[in-house]
Amino acid sequence: MQQEPNKSTPHDADPTAASRKRDHIELALRSQVAAAQLDGRFWYEPLLAAHPPKGSLTPVAFLGKTLRAPLWVSSMTGGTEWAHTINHNLARACRDYGMGMGLGSCRSLLYSDDTFRDFDVRALIGDDLPLYANLGIAQLEQLLDKKETWRLNRLVEKLRADGLIIHVNPLQEAMQPEGDVFKQTPLAIIEQVLEAATFPIIVKEVGQGMGPESLRALLQLPLAAVDFAASGGTNFALLELLRAHPDKLAALEPLVYTGHSAAEMTQFTNTIIAELGDKIRCNHIIISGGVKNFLDGYYLINTIQLPAVYGQASGFLEHARGDYDQLTAYIDNQIRGLELAQAFLRIRQ
């Protein structure tokens, strides 16, 4: 005869129930959400999926390689005492989570290998994930003037990079007290580099984003990708202006608050794709700049009409300067958020 379970210790006892319920009572008022706080970009569909297992993100084909997560570690540092720790931690994270990476400015490597160890991360990230070197448009114009574009090939080769990111930053240079002056348009410089290069090229801004005509021009070039580097993150033009003379700050400050958000640039891109059709030659987008969290990234990469990943700089940078476990804890939460979004959220059309 089957015995009745011991009622004092039931087989399905939940030892955390009492404390959990107490937490619910204490936190209920703090958890009130007004309708205005709800994220209106998504349909929340709680009935259509089980809890996703870890590692359930759909792999992404990007720049000829396969990412396990639709994340790009955006270009950051290249010339500080933190560069070695940051770059190496980030490269390890890219390997461990299957992300792509853009290095910070590699300008110091054009004429010297003194800082090479700070950038030498290919062995860490591995050969199966994209790794791109990075130079500013001013350095490229100087190399073109000197007929020294061979230095670009040497840079990419010694870093064992898949290609080169060109960062375009006229407003930042104009605000910087020691900034470079462009003699040609950035578009003309990019076109000349494309003719000389033997490797893929990505073009990005540095924190102001780009308007529709600049995007239209870039999307018709044979680029590997365009990186938005939109407004909403670090404003490098403002940062440089704050270093300038107070008179210059007072006079020119309105300029640094111009630019375009990642959401706005996504709309521009979709409009351009519809207008140009098969004239589009650049087929990958990195959506970066003001992407605060995984929901921003999830929304934007599923809204744009080209294969896309999203990039973060400050979020990674904040956690990459010290212990590697701190960085992995941050990324774990970002990846888990993406997995839950993929399972339960649909984009509102």
N, C-alpha and C positions, 0 to 999 in steps of 0.2 A: 504494500500500500504506500502510495507516494506521500511523503511527509509535507506538511504545510511549511513553507519557508519561515524562518525565524523573523518575526515582525520587527524585532528590535534592530536587526542588521540585514535589511533586504538585499538581495543579490544585485540590484541595480542602484545601490546607494550612491549618491553624489556627494562626496566629502566637501566639495566647494560650494554647495548650494546655498548654505546659510550666508557665507561671506559675500557670495555673488549677489544674492538678493539684497543684502544690506547695501552693497555698492550701488545697485540699481536705484534704491530709494534715495540715497544721498546725492547721486549724480543726475537724477531725473530732471530737476529744474534746470541744471546747467546744459542739458541736452535738448532743450526746446529749440526747434528750428522753424523760423518764419518762412512762409512761402517764397519770399523774395531771396532767401538764401539758397534755394535749391538750384542746382546746376541744370539749366534748361537746354544744354547741348545734347542731352542723351534721353533715350527711352530706357527706363530701368525695367528689365524683364526677369523677375525672380523665379519663374516657373520653367524656364527653358534649358537650364543646365544644372548639373551637379557642381559641387565645389571642385574647382580645377586642381589637379595635382601640380606640385611644383615641377617646373620644367615643361609646362604645357604650352608655352608660347609658340605660335606658328613661326618656323624659320623664315628668314627674309633673304631673298637673293638681291645683293646690292654690290655694285661696282665689281662684278665678276666673281664675287665670293659669297659665302653664306653666313649670315649673322644668326645667332640663336636668340637675340633680342633686338628690337628695332631702335637701338640706342647708339648714338655717336658721341664719343668723348671729344668735345669741341676744343679747338686750339687754345692753349692757355699760355704757359710760361716758357721762356727760353733763355733768359739771361740773368737769373737770380740765384742766390745760394740755395733756394728751395727747389730749383729745377730738377736736380737729380732725384730727390725723394718723390716729388710729385709725378714726374714722368714715369718713373719705374713703378710706383704704386698703381698708376692708371693703366699702364701696359699690362701688369699682372691681372688687374680687374677685367680688362678687355679679354684676355685669354680665358679667365675663369667663367665669364658670363657671355662670351661670344659677341662682343661689341666691336665697332670700328673706332679708329683713333686718328685725330689730326694733331700733329706736334705743334708746339708754339713756334714763334719765329726762329728760323734756323740761320739768320743773318750772320751770326758769329762764326758759322762753319764755312762760309764762302772762302775765307782767306786763312783760316787757322783751324786746327783740330784741338785747341786747348779745352774746349767745352764739349768735345765729342761724346764723352762718357755720359753726359747729362741727357743726350738724345738717343743714345744707342740702346734701343729697346726692342729691336726686331726679335732677338732670341727669346725675350720674355713674352711678347704677344703671339709669336708663332707665325708660320707662313700662310695659314689658312684664313687670316682675318686682315682687313684693309688697314694699312698704315701709310699716312701721307705726311711728307715734309711741308714746310710752310715758309714763304717769303712775301715781303711787302711789294707792292707795285713800284715803289720808289727804287728799291734795289734792282728790280728787273729792268727798269728804264736805264739805270746806270750800267748794267751789264750789256744791254743792247748798244748803248753809246760806245762802250769800250770794245764791242765785238767779242765779248767773253761769255756768250751763252753756254759754252762748253762747261762752265762752272756749275750750271744747273744739272747737267747730266751727271757730273761727278758727285754733286751733293746727294742726288737721289740714289745713286749707286752705292755710295759708302754707307748710307743709312739703311740700305736694302729696303727702301720705301717703294710703295706701289705707284707713287706719283707725287705731284706737287700741288699744294694749295696756294693760290695767289690771294692775299688779302688786299682789298681796295679800301683806302681810308683817307680820302682827300680832306674831309672836314676835320678829322683828328690831326692830320699834319698841319692844317692851317691854324689850328688852335695851339699846337705845341710850340713852345718858345724856340726850340731847336729843330722844328719840323722841316721835312724835305718839301721841295717845290717841284711839281710835275710840269714838264715841258710839253708833253703830249697828253692826249686824253687816255685814261685808263683802258678804254676799249681798244684804242689803237695799239697800246702796249701788249694787251692780252692777245690780240690777233697776231702780232709779231712773234710772241713767245710760242703760240700754237704752231707756227710754221717751223720754228727751230727745235721744238721739244720732241723727244722720242719716247715720252711717257705720258700718262693721263694727267689732265689738269682739272682742278676744282677751283672755282672762284667764289670768294665770300666777301661780305662787308665786315665791319668790326663792331657793330652795335647800333647803327642807325637804320639798317635795312636798305632796301632799294625800291624805287618807284617803278611803275609799269613799263616805261620806255627802256630803262636799264635792263630790267628782266627780259623784255622782248628781244633786246639785242643779244643777251647772253644765251637765251634758249635756242637761238638760231646758230650758235657756234658749236663745234664738235667737242664740247666739254664733257668730262666724266660726270660732273655734278655741279649744281649751284647750291651754295650754303647761304641761307638767308641772313644769318647774323643780324636779326631784326632789332628794332628798338624795344626796350622793355627790360633789358639786362643791364650790364655795366655800360655806362655812357662814356666812352673813351674821349670823345670830343670835349665833354664837360670836364672830365678828369684833367685833361691837358690844359684847358682854359683856367682851371683853378690854380695851376702852377704859374700862370702868366702874370703880367703886371696888372694891378687892380683896375687901371684905366681900360685895358683891353678886356678884362672880364666884364666890366660894366657896359662896354659898348657892344660886345659881340655875343653876350650870353643868350639872347633870343634864338640865335642860329642853332645852338646845341639841342634845342627842344624840338627840332624838326626830325622827321624820319617816318618809318612805317613799321607796324607791328607784324608779327608772324602771321596772325589771322588775316590781316589786310593783304599781305604778300601772297598768301595762299589763294585768296580771291583773285588777285591780279593774275597769278599763274594759270588758274583754271580758265579765266577769260581769254588769255593769250593762247592757250592750247586749243580752245574752241575756234579761235580766229585763224590760227596759222596751220593747224592740222599737220600734214606730213612735212612741213617746213621746220618743225621742231627737231633739233639734232642733239640736244642735251636731254637725257632721259632719266636722270636721277636728281632728287632734291634732298638736302639736309635742312630740316626746319629747326632753326635755332634762334635764340634771342628772345628773352622774356618767357621761355618755356619753364614755368615754375615747378611743375610736377608731372607725374605720369599721366594724369587725366588731360592736361593740356596737350601733351605729346600724342596720346592715343587719339584724341579728337582730330588733331591737325593731320596726322599721317593717314587717317581714314577719310579725310575730306578732300585732300589734294588729289589731282587726277594724274599723277606720275608716281612711280615707285619712290617711296620716301622713308627716311628714318628721322628721328628727332635728336637734337643735340642739346646737351646741357654743359655749361662751363662752371658757373659759380657753385652749383650744388655739388659737383664732383670736387672742385677745388677746395671747398670748405672741409672736406673729409679726407683729402689725399695728402695732407701735409705732415701727418703723423703716423700713428699705428695703422697697419693695413687692415686690422680687424674693424676699425672704425669705418673705413671706407666700404668694406664688404657688408657691414650691417646696414649702411645707407642704401647700397645697391639692392640688397635682398628685399628691402621694403618697396623700392621702386619696381622691381621685377614682379613682386607679389601683387602690387597694385595693378600692373598691366594684365596679369593673369586673371584677376577678378574682373577687371573692366572687359576683357575679351569674352569672358563667360556671361556676364550679366547686363552689359550695356550695349545699346544699339545707337548709332548716330541718327539724330533727327535730321531729316532731309528738308 
